[in-house]
Amino acid sequence: MLREVPSHTLYIFLLLIGLVTIALAKSIAPKRFNDFILVISNSRYLKIYGKDQKFLDYYDGLLFLNLVISGAIFCALCLEHLTNTVQINVTLIFKLAVGIGVFMLAKVLLERLIASLFEIDTIIDNYLFQKISYKNYLGLLLLPINAILIFSITPNKNIIYAVLAILFLVNLSGLITSFKAHQNEIKNNYFYFILYLCALEIAPYVIIYAIYSA
């Protein structure tokens, strides 16, 4: 039984932008997109396109834009239905989108800087491509999930936590795939690997949670 849908002009506009960015990405590289949507079950995409990656890639840029927009919508839905004090508006969603975009870009740039300092650019570039691909895949998943949460199912804590669990498992799958691809390097530099996990994969999210909880 579908619930009555109030006016969600802002959400509709953002969902359309996300849909357009995905359509543009597919039109730019249809074969690459078809391989991309199977990345969760097949490493073909990572093996083929990881070799030709560029620092500025229009295809990845469009998917990243959808990730930022879809992530901002989902965060807004979480705030809207898990708190009673937050008013959803253009300003809030804009701040969420900017925050997500800046956080992810800053993290990537920091990792590239560290790679340059330790002269492991090739390894890190390949690893970042894999990680970014899985995060863009999360954006692809979030688009229909957001639409369902807005227009069909009334979000509650259980539903939101279930979605978060799905997103976490997909992201974890990407990390495991990346670690398997570089397991020899990890074994030879286990201490630095643990240091990396703590400093760049765990600490940023702990800091964000601490700021939000303060």
Steps between C-alpha positions, in 0.01 A plus 500: 500500500662823384485798732373839390781700347530867599681752283870416485607745232856529629549124522350448155731764350808339658396150397461622142848654508639169626317312227629740234861461616471120480341523154782729384762261636338212312477702179871595525618142549217245458723191504689623803172571679369150427817355650478741793154388613641147542803611702357358823506146358770519235850650510508548121428873531783558748753303295420662166436864588744526788785494248376808312392711795549877496515753782213694338249263345163629375339159545608459861427870560135458398458191718668683788255789460213252527665349809520842667139586415362159597706498818369844596140389438545188712663697783212749487247216518684356800498837677137558410375168635742434784479846657214737567701820505650516149320696228582369154561780249722594208769644727531185710521267200752730333715491816472120513597466134796736536611325819487154338678621186775688682556215746541239224716718275722608789546137602600398147743792463656419838548137399659609170733734690607220734553272198730761343698541822558126529539452122220243471289693249424201276368285784294778654359616166371152429365464853325838485341411167353186653381683809347790304326253267328330794401832654350611167315171498353595838369817337337289231329289767391803702306658212217239491520451878443873554208498257338210689552668838352827372204376299412153627624380838491724806855489641550392861801399705490135393477583129774762518731268693430222248597732213814606687588133552462431127718798409760396757515144362542627142778735611662223705486273196689764302766536769548123521534479121763775507690340787502163323641662187788643706542224757869449420578867564290491817681195636837665443387826661251385761582775751446776243178333387358508855617859536323588175176335612499686831605839361311523169218244507380500861610827665315739259166333567563488875574874493179571304296292745659678796424842348140401425449356850652802676 
